[in-house]
Amino acid sequence: MFEDVDPPEVSMVRVLLVLAIGLPIAIEVVTFGGLVGHYVGGGQGAATPTATPEVDGAAVGDEILPETTATERVTEATVVAREDSWRFVLTVNVTDAADGYELRLDSVTTRDGRTVDGSGATTGALSPGQSGAVTGTWRLPAGQRPDTLRATVVTTPANGTASARGYTVEIGDVPVSGN
């Protein structure tokens, strides 16, 4: 019955046998070698993560108005993400006011250029040498983060003539939390 069929050539059987056994072994060796090279060689040639650009500006612990006589330091800065809008909360402590002093936190401009009015937060009038704090909140469009803050300082020297001066403060990276 099989006498009329010619047997395959021995070399073809050897090639198929080498491919059937050798190819999976070669793949495993290359995979293992890549893993060992990654960990031993420090990941040379591996994809590097894309760096998030650093945003310069005031963050927690920074003074926001170094040109004034008082010290205005950020003690809290957060963005709370919600579906319809994001809420930016900023708290600033004011210390060592030399004259009568008031800090008002006005509008915030987002990174895409939209201006958002705040809650009208103010320290109120501080007497010379008195300290205080102010917390402002702004409802930002969903997905937006603060870029700059518009603040007003009102000083009232001993003669009683109040003067107001506006400042623009760059806001740094503010952590975003969902809530």
LINDA-V42299 format. One line per field, one symbol per residue. ss: DSSP state (H for helix, E for strand, - for the rest). A space follows every 50 residues. Layout:
# LINDA-V42299
ss: ???
This chain:
# LINDA-V42299
ss: ---------HHHHHHHHHHHHHHHHHHHHHHHHHHHHHHH---------- -------E----E-------EEEEEEEEEEE---EEEEEEEEEEE----E EEEEEEEEEE----EE----EE---E-----EEEEEEEEEE----EEEEE EEEEEE-----EEEEEEEEEE----EEE-
